[in-house]
Amino acid sequence: MSASGARLLPVGDRALAVELGRALDPALNARVRALDEAVRERPFPGFLESVPTFASLLVVFEPERTSFADARDALERLLHTPPAAAPPIRIHAIPVVYGGDEGPDLAEVARRCNLTQDEVVSRHAAGEYTAFFLGFLPGFAYLGTVAPELEMPRRSSPRPRVPARTVAIAGRLTGVYPYASPGGWNLIGRTRRAMFDPFATQSPATIEPGDRVRFVAAAGADAADAAVIRRAPGPAAGPPVVEVLEGGLLTTIQDEGRRGLRRIGVPWCGALDAAAAGAANRALGNPPGAAVLECTAAGPTQRFLTATRFAVAGADLGAVLERSDLGSWPVPAGRSVVARAGNVLSMRERRFGLRAYIALAGGVDVPEVLGSRSTDLVAGFGGLDGRGLRTGDVLSLVRRASGSAGSDAETSAASSAPLVVRVVAGPQDDMFTDDALARLETATFEVTPLSDRTGCRLSGEPLAHRATGEILSDGMVPGCIQVPPDGQPIVMMADGPTTGGYPKIATVVTSDLPTLAQLAPGDRVRFRIVSADALGGRR
């Protein structure tokens, strides 16, 4: 506990959480947003971005430029600095069509609140709500607080799909789902106003932390007048060099990902095994952040339309180049290879690892969205329209590279032993039993088939909480190990949400995430706790 009463807790080796409390309190949230404003106006060396939440501020920094101790000291000083003048308050009026097909839970909400449907609408539209923070999805603002008589628990069974722009309430909060997604809130209406537009010329998020929101009951035509049309950027300018004959299980375009947008709910995305993606690019002499193809478990089949250099690194998925004059040729890992027009590259079998990376000389060319070519599968933008490759897609290059190739890349050997991954305890390790903390280092966990780019889901002996298995949502980075009430850990990966409502027992060290990303269902992993102060950073 600091002298200010705040707790400054490590979140892995590149972030920390400034916890001002553990309550949903508008005054407490105002302090969080004031600290967020202060650190962005007066950043310390190595500061990257900050994520305000209900009662804590997540601060991400560059461990190469600052240590956890230095970042902690800088934030401690800001906690004792008088706040600057608050920024101007923006007020949004959101037209909503309540009830019916647009708000299928309105009748149930009215019944449980002992109100008529009109009274529910009237009370919901009468409030002016503060955007406490954004998380869960890009552009999803947690708005509060609703009138006490409208407080409703979340649904016992979340819906697998909530339509985009649906207005909902849960507990003391209300909000608008920006995209179609699973969700457990009570659906009372719908707006045509877009909550997030990645192609906007200014901020992509309609609502930002600290904004005020009013909902206005409207007829369908009135709500439609407020619609925002999303316009995708134009296609890549270069000539096609590769035709996709079959997309594989999941092949996406990824680069180093997006940074600086977690505060509005945008995950980093990017290559899960950044080391392997970088190795493939180095083999061709590409820039480190050139976009590559990330192939999961079963890679794509693609025909080269013109002579092109390429390289494959990461998992061994049995890459073979079919050449009409020379037959099938196994592609060596981490080497620059020249494919002629008409040659076909395919992945025939997974031998070890899970994700292979195909780099093309010059880098894959798709339009940048929010500063990156990476595919965001959850929100559906970046890459090729926010989706995986499929039959008939064609790929172009950012530039046609010439000259000699780069350096060969090393590849990792397969191992049947459990992978040992380093973690930093916390930030909510105090919410777990002593036995659970001990088991985190002694137990072996198995990767489940439900794992994906959002999270690596593990199974093993449950990690028990001291009391509740839920918390007020707070900030996360890739590597955070959330433990829901069932006790089975989930390691957040590159597409994982920026905030979450389950306690985090520990966070995986950044440099160990690439090896974790190569684990397939059935593979095993163990954890070893290390100190944030002893990891990397400036001394």
C-alpha positions as a printed Julia matrix, in Angstrom:
539×3 Matrix{Float64}:
   0.0     0.0     0.0
   1.45    3.4    -0.98
   1.34    6.56    1.12
  -1.55    7.73   -1.06
  -3.65    4.69   -0.09
  -3.33    3.2    -3.58
  -1.9    -0.23   -4.35
   0.6    -0.34   -7.23
   0.69   -3.93   -8.46
   2.75   -5.62  -11.2
   0.91   -6.95  -14.25
   3.64   -9.06  -15.8
   6.91   -7.44  -16.84
   5.53   -4.51  -18.86
   2.52   -3.15  -16.99
   1.28   -2.26  -13.56
  -2.1    -1.56  -12.03
  -2.75    1.44   -9.81
  -5.61    0.16   -7.66
  -7.46    2.98   -5.89
 -10.17    0.71   -4.49
 -12.42   -2.24   -5.28
 -15.83   -0.6    -5.42
 -18.09    0.75   -8.14
 -18.06    4.34   -6.93
 -18.42    7.28   -9.36
 -16.12    9.43   -7.16
 -13.48    6.7    -7.17
 -13.76    6.35  -10.93
 -13.3    10.11  -11.3
  -9.97    9.77   -9.46
  -8.94    6.97  -11.83
  -9.73    9.13  -14.86
  -7.85   12.08  -13.34
  -4.75    9.9   -12.9
  -5.19    8.63  -16.47
  -5.25   12.22  -17.71
  -2.2    13.1   -15.62
   0.0    10.24  -16.82
  -0.9    10.9   -20.45
  -0.11   14.62  -20.06
   3.11   14.0   -18.09
   4.35   10.57  -19.21
   7.41    9.0   -17.61
  10.22    7.58  -19.81
   9.02    4.37  -21.45
   5.28    5.04  -20.93
   3.21    3.49  -23.71
  -0.48    3.67  -22.81
  -2.98    3.6   -19.98
  -6.37    1.94  -19.51
  -8.81    3.43  -16.97
 -11.36    1.08  -15.41
 -13.86    1.27  -12.55
 -11.38    1.61   -9.7
  -7.91    1.1   -11.15
  -5.62    2.34  -13.9
  -3.58   -0.08  -15.99
  -0.31    1.47  -17.17
   1.76   -0.17  -19.92
   5.44    0.69  -20.3
   8.51   -0.4   -22.26
  10.59   -2.66  -19.98
  13.66   -1.86  -22.11
  13.41    1.8   -21.11
  12.19    1.67  -17.53
  11.92   -0.8   -14.68
   8.83   -1.71  -12.72
  10.28    0.15   -9.72
  10.88    3.33  -11.74
   7.39    3.21  -13.25
   5.91    2.65   -9.8
   7.82    5.64   -8.39
   6.72    7.89  -11.27
   3.07    6.99  -10.75
   3.39    7.41   -7.0
   4.56   10.97   -7.59
   1.58   11.64   -9.87
  -0.76   10.4    -7.16
   0.53   13.22   -4.93
   0.38   15.87   -7.67
  -2.68   18.17   -7.67
  -4.91   17.26  -10.63
  -4.89   19.48  -13.67
  -8.06   21.1   -14.94
 -10.53   18.47  -16.1
 -11.01   18.23  -19.88
 -14.27   19.56  -21.33
 -17.18   17.16  -20.89
 -18.69   15.78  -24.08
 -22.4    14.86  -24.02
 -23.91   12.38  -26.45
 -27.62   11.9   -27.19
 -28.22    8.33  -28.39
 -31.6     7.63  -30.06
 -33.03    4.24  -29.04
 -35.93    2.13  -30.23
 -37.06    0.37  -27.05
 -38.78   -3.01  -26.72
 -40.14   -5.42  -29.3
 -37.61   -7.21  -31.46
 -35.09   -4.46  -30.72
 -35.31   -4.97  -26.93
 -36.48   -8.54  -26.28
 -35.83   -8.39  -22.51
 -37.79   -5.19  -21.82
 -40.94   -7.01  -20.71
 -38.98   -9.25  -18.32
 -37.08   -6.27  -16.91
 -40.37   -4.46  -16.3
 -41.87   -7.51  -14.58
 -38.87   -8.06  -12.3
 -38.65   -4.35  -11.44
 -42.41   -4.17  -10.77
 -42.78   -1.43  -13.39
 -44.58   -1.06  -16.69
 -42.5    -1.16  -19.85
 -43.18    2.54  -20.4
 -41.91    3.28  -16.89
 -38.7     1.34  -17.55
 -38.15    3.32  -20.75
 -38.92    6.6   -19.02
 -36.5     5.96  -16.18
 -33.73    4.69  -18.47
 -34.07    7.7   -20.78
 -34.23   10.15  -17.87
 -30.68    9.49  -16.68
 -27.41   11.1   -17.73
 -24.7     8.45  -17.58
 -20.94    8.76  -17.19
 -18.65    6.6   -19.31
 -16.58    5.0   -16.55
 -14.31    3.23  -19.05
 -14.25    1.23  -22.3
 -13.49   -2.46  -22.55
 -14.84   -5.93  -23.43
 -15.13   -4.9   -27.11
 -13.75   -1.94  -29.1
 -16.05    0.98  -28.3
 -18.03   -0.71  -25.5
 -18.54    1.96  -22.82
 -19.54    0.99  -19.28
 -22.11    3.68  -18.45
 -23.49    4.42  -15.02
 -25.29    4.53  -12.92
 -28.86    3.49  -13.67
 -31.77    4.42  -11.4
 -31.85    2.04   -8.4
 -35.21    0.61   -9.44
 -33.69   -0.53  -12.78
 -30.81   -2.51  -11.27
 -30.91   -6.02  -12.72
 -28.5    -8.96  -12.45
 -26.95  -10.31  -15.61
 -28.73  -13.18  -17.31
 -27.9   -16.57  -15.81
 -27.11  -17.9   -19.29
 -25.42  -15.43  -21.7
 -26.72  -15.22  -25.24
 -24.33  -16.6   -27.88
 -25.04  -13.57  -30.05
 -26.29  -10.08  -29.18
 -27.01   -7.93  -32.25
 -24.76   -4.94  -32.88
 -25.85   -1.59  -31.34
 -28.16   -3.22  -28.78
 -28.79   -1.18  -25.61
 -28.64   -3.23  -22.42
 -28.54   -3.01  -18.62
 -26.86   -5.13  -15.95
 -26.39   -4.34  -12.28
 -25.94   -0.58  -11.91
 -24.74   -0.18  -15.5
 -26.02    0.33  -19.0
 -24.25    0.22  -22.34
 -24.43   -0.38  -26.1
 -22.94   -3.46  -27.75
 -20.86   -2.02  -30.62
 -20.59   -5.34  -32.5
 -22.52   -8.57  -32.64
 -21.06  -10.67  -29.84
 -21.93  -13.01  -27.0
 -23.36  -11.16  -24.0
 -25.18  -11.64  -20.73
 -26.77   -8.22  -20.19
 -30.53   -7.57  -20.41
 -31.49   -6.23  -23.85
 -34.0    -3.35  -23.72
 -33.56   -1.52  -27.04
 -31.41   -0.79  -30.04
 -29.85    2.22  -31.71
 -28.64    2.8   -35.23
 -25.8     4.96  -33.95
 -22.43    3.29  -34.52
 -20.4     3.06  -31.33
 -17.11    2.28  -33.05
 -15.85    3.05  -36.55
 -12.26    1.92  -37.24
 -12.26    3.94  -40.47
 -13.22    7.24  -38.84
 -11.02   10.23  -39.62
 -10.87   11.16  -35.91
 -11.37    8.94  -32.85
 -12.84    5.54  -33.79
 -14.85    5.39  -30.54
 -18.04    7.46  -30.37
 -17.89    7.5   -26.55
 -14.64    7.92  -24.59
 -13.9     7.66  -20.86
 -15.47   10.56  -18.95
 -18.07   11.39  -21.62
 -21.73   11.77  -20.61
 -24.54    9.92  -22.39
 -28.3    10.39  -22.58
 -30.65    7.94  -24.27
 -33.59    9.33  -26.22
 -36.65    7.21  -26.95
 -37.17    7.31  -30.71
 -39.2     5.78  -33.48
 -37.4     3.59  -35.99
 -37.04    6.36  -38.58
 -35.6     8.78  -36.03
 -33.02    6.25  -34.91
 -32.08    5.46  -38.51
 -31.35    9.14  -39.2
 -28.47    8.94  -36.72
 -26.81    5.98  -38.41
 -23.1     6.13  -39.2
 -21.99    4.34  -42.35
 -18.7     2.47  -42.0
 -16.44    2.79  -45.03
 -13.57    0.39  -45.48
 -10.29    1.63  -46.97
  -9.46    0.88  -50.59
  -7.81   -2.33  -51.77
  -4.06   -2.89  -51.9
  -2.46   -1.05  -54.8
   0.14   -3.62  -55.93
  -0.38   -6.41  -58.49
  -1.43   -9.81  -57.08
   1.42  -12.25  -56.46
  -0.37  -15.1   -54.63
  -3.76  -16.76  -55.16
  -5.3   -18.63  -52.24
  -6.56  -22.04  -53.34
  -7.58  -23.09  -49.81
  -7.41  -21.01  -46.65
  -6.45  -23.69  -44.12
  -8.01  -24.05  -40.69
  -7.34  -20.39  -39.84
  -4.89  -18.2   -41.71
  -4.83  -14.5   -40.93
  -2.69  -11.53  -41.87
  -0.75  -10.22  -38.87
   2.02   -7.73  -38.19
   3.3    -6.29  -34.9
  -0.23   -5.21  -33.95
  -1.9    -2.02  -32.75
  -0.67    0.03  -29.82
  -2.1     2.94  -27.89
  -5.8     2.07  -28.28
  -6.46   -0.26  -25.35
  -8.15    2.6   -23.46
 -10.98    2.48  -26.02
 -11.18   -1.32  -26.0
  -8.95   -2.14  -29.0
  -6.68   -5.17  -28.41
  -3.14   -5.32  -29.74
  -3.74   -8.32  -32.07
  -0.63   -9.07  -34.15
   1.34  -12.31  -34.5
   0.93  -14.59  -31.49
   4.47  -15.89  -31.95
   6.15  -12.58  -32.66
   9.58  -14.23  -32.56
   8.69  -16.65  -35.38
   7.06  -13.92  -37.48
  10.18  -11.8   -37.04
  12.41  -14.72  -38.0
  10.48  -15.26  -41.25
  10.82  -11.58  -42.1
  14.56  -11.54  -41.29
  15.14  -14.46  -43.64
  13.89  -12.22  -46.48
  15.41   -8.95  -45.33
  11.93   -7.55  -44.69
  11.31   -4.76  -42.18
  10.69   -6.27  -38.7
   7.0    -5.27  -38.71
   6.13   -6.46  -42.24
   2.78   -8.25  -42.42
   2.93  -12.04  -42.65
   0.49  -14.95  -42.83
  -0.19  -16.69  -39.52
  -1.24  -20.3   -40.18
  -2.91  -22.28  -37.39
  -2.57  -26.1   -37.22
  -3.34  -26.65  -40.92
  -1.88  -24.09  -43.29
  -3.25  -22.7   -46.55
  -2.66  -23.82  -50.11
  -1.59  -20.99  -52.39
  -0.38  -20.58  -55.96
   2.31  -18.07  -56.86
   1.31  -15.88  -59.8
   4.8   -14.49  -60.32
   8.31  -15.27  -59.14
   8.42  -14.44  -55.42
  10.73  -15.06  -52.49
   9.15  -16.41  -49.32
  10.14  -17.94  -45.98
   8.39  -20.13  -43.4
   9.15  -20.11  -39.66
   7.51  -21.21  -36.42
   5.61  -24.5   -36.24
   6.45  -27.33  -38.61
   3.22  -27.85  -40.56
   4.91  -29.84  -43.33
   5.42  -27.03  -45.86
   5.89  -28.35  -49.4
   6.48  -26.43  -52.65
   4.97  -28.15  -55.7
   6.95  -27.42  -58.87
   5.73  -28.83  -62.18
   9.29  -29.35  -63.48
  10.91  -30.64  -60.28
   8.04  -32.14  -58.29
   7.4   -31.79  -54.54
  10.1   -30.15  -52.46
  10.02  -29.87  -48.63
  10.52  -26.23  -47.68
  13.39  -25.73  -45.21
  12.38  -23.75  -42.14
  13.71  -20.22  -41.75
  15.27  -20.04  -45.22
  14.62  -17.69  -48.15
  13.05  -19.69  -50.99
  12.28  -18.58  -54.55
   8.92  -19.71  -55.94
   8.29  -19.47  -59.67
   4.99  -18.55  -61.3
   2.67  -21.56  -61.06
   4.39  -23.13  -58.04
   2.0   -24.19  -55.25
   2.84  -23.93  -51.54
   0.88  -26.17  -49.17
   1.07  -27.46  -45.59
   0.63  -31.24  -45.47
   0.82  -32.25  -41.8
   1.46  -30.79  -38.38
   4.64  -32.23  -36.91
   5.22  -29.87  -33.97
   4.02  -26.49  -32.83
   0.72  -24.9   -33.74
   1.37  -21.68  -35.66
   3.56  -21.25  -38.73
   4.37  -17.91  -40.34
   4.75  -17.33  -44.07
   6.58  -14.15  -45.0
   6.61  -12.82  -48.56
   9.43  -10.59  -49.81
   8.34   -7.0   -49.16
   5.48   -7.94  -46.82
   1.8    -8.67  -47.43
  -0.04   -5.57  -48.62
  -3.46   -4.82  -47.17
  -4.7    -1.4   -46.05
  -3.62   -0.25  -42.61
  -6.48    0.15  -40.15
  -5.74    2.09  -36.96
  -2.05    1.92  -37.76
  -1.75   -1.82  -38.41
  -2.41   -4.46  -41.06
  -3.26   -7.06  -38.4
  -6.58   -8.91  -38.51
  -8.94   -8.29  -35.6
 -11.22  -11.33  -35.79
 -13.44  -10.22  -32.92
 -14.3    -6.73  -34.21
 -13.97   -7.71  -37.88
 -11.48   -5.23  -39.31
  -7.88   -5.25  -40.54
  -6.26   -7.88  -42.73
  -8.76   -9.03  -45.36
 -12.01   -7.52  -44.04
 -11.3    -8.77  -40.53
 -11.44  -12.47  -41.45
  -9.25  -15.44  -42.26
  -8.06  -16.26  -45.77
 -10.42  -18.2   -48.01
 -10.47  -19.68  -51.48
 -10.16  -17.08  -54.22
  -8.35  -14.41  -52.18
  -5.32  -12.83  -53.83
  -2.41  -11.18  -52.04
  -0.17   -8.33  -53.09
   3.11   -7.06  -51.7
   3.87   -3.71  -50.08
   6.9    -3.49  -52.33
   8.61   -5.91  -54.65
  11.81   -6.64  -52.77
  15.04   -7.11  -54.67
  18.61   -7.96  -53.8
  19.91  -10.66  -51.49
  17.89  -12.4   -48.82
  18.36  -11.8   -45.13
  19.68  -14.16  -42.48
  18.47  -17.7   -41.94
  16.24  -18.19  -38.92
  16.63  -20.83  -36.25
  13.72  -23.1   -35.43
  12.83  -24.72  -32.13
  12.88  -28.46  -31.66
   9.81  -30.32  -30.48
   9.63  -31.62  -26.9
   7.23  -33.94  -25.12
   8.03  -32.4   -21.71
   5.68  -29.78  -20.27
   6.61  -26.24  -21.26
   7.75  -24.16  -18.28
   6.51  -20.57  -18.52
   7.61  -17.73  -16.26
   4.9   -15.62  -14.63
   4.72  -12.64  -12.31
   2.2   -13.14   -9.5
  -0.81  -10.82   -9.43
  -2.4    -8.42   -9.66
  -5.18  -10.28   -7.77
  -3.14  -13.14   -6.3
  -4.45  -12.11   -2.87
  -7.89  -13.37   -3.94
  -6.67  -16.98   -4.16
  -6.05  -19.52   -1.42
  -2.5   -20.34   -0.34
  -3.02  -23.81   -1.81
  -3.98  -22.34   -5.19
  -0.85  -20.16   -5.28
   1.32  -23.15   -4.44
  -0.44  -25.3    -7.04
   0.18  -22.66   -9.71
   3.88  -23.63   -9.59
   3.59  -27.34   -8.85
   0.68  -28.44  -11.06
   0.74  -29.31  -14.75
  -2.04  -27.88  -16.93
  -3.26  -29.11  -20.3
  -4.23  -26.91  -23.25
  -7.89  -27.45  -24.23
  -9.44  -27.43  -27.72
 -11.34  -24.23  -26.84
  -8.1   -22.22  -27.02
  -7.81  -19.57  -29.74
  -6.22  -16.2   -30.46
  -8.28  -14.67  -27.63
  -7.17  -17.01  -24.86
  -5.21  -20.18  -24.14
  -7.65  -22.19  -22.04
  -6.11  -24.68  -19.64
  -7.48  -27.59  -17.63
  -6.15  -29.09  -14.43
  -6.86  -29.22  -10.74
  -8.91  -26.06  -10.02
  -7.26  -22.98   -8.53
  -9.54  -21.99   -5.64
 -10.57  -18.42   -4.84
 -10.73  -17.22   -1.25
 -14.27  -15.97   -1.8
 -15.84  -14.66   -5.01
 -14.62  -15.69   -8.44
 -15.48  -12.31   -9.96
 -14.15   -8.77   -9.61
 -15.01   -5.34  -10.93
 -13.62   -5.35  -14.47
 -10.08   -4.03  -14.64
  -7.3    -3.79  -17.2
  -5.49   -6.7   -18.85
  -2.6    -7.3   -21.22
  -1.75  -10.45  -23.2
  -0.36  -12.95  -20.72
  -2.81  -12.2   -17.89
  -4.05  -15.46  -16.37
  -7.73  -15.05  -15.53
  -9.33  -17.66  -13.29
 -13.15  -17.78  -13.54
 -15.3   -19.35  -10.8
 -14.67  -22.89  -12.13
 -10.98  -22.51  -11.21
  -9.63  -23.33  -14.68
  -7.05  -20.73  -15.83
  -7.27  -18.81  -19.11
  -4.15  -17.06  -20.42
  -5.12  -13.97  -22.39
  -3.56  -13.85  -25.86
  -3.12  -11.06  -28.44
  -6.83  -10.81  -29.38
  -7.97  -10.94  -25.75
 -10.16   -8.16  -24.35
  -8.53   -5.12  -22.78
 -10.48   -5.53  -19.53
 -11.91   -8.49  -17.66
 -14.02   -9.36  -14.64
 -12.25  -12.47  -13.3
  -9.34  -12.37  -10.81
  -5.89  -12.67  -12.37
  -3.6   -14.92  -10.37
  -0.49  -14.1   -12.44
   0.73  -12.75  -15.79
   3.02  -14.54  -18.25
   6.34  -12.83  -18.97
   6.31  -11.21  -22.43
   9.23  -13.18  -23.86
   7.56  -16.49  -22.91
   4.3   -15.78  -24.74
   5.58  -16.94  -28.19
   6.36  -20.43  -26.9
   2.99  -20.6   -25.15
   1.33  -19.64  -28.45
   2.81  -22.75  -30.07
   1.05  -25.17  -27.71
  -1.65  -27.31  -29.32
  -4.63  -28.92  -27.58
  -3.31  -31.72  -25.38
   0.08  -30.1   -24.82
   1.09  -29.45  -21.23
   2.42  -26.38  -19.44
   3.77  -25.5   -16.0
   4.35  -22.09  -14.43
   7.28  -20.64  -12.5
   6.8   -17.45  -10.49
   9.45  -14.73  -10.86
   9.67  -11.17   -9.52
   8.77   -8.17  -11.66
  11.69   -6.25  -10.14
  14.12   -8.95  -11.3
  12.96   -8.97  -14.94
  14.53   -6.92  -17.7
  14.02   -3.22  -17.51
  16.51   -0.47  -16.81
  18.57   -0.85  -13.67
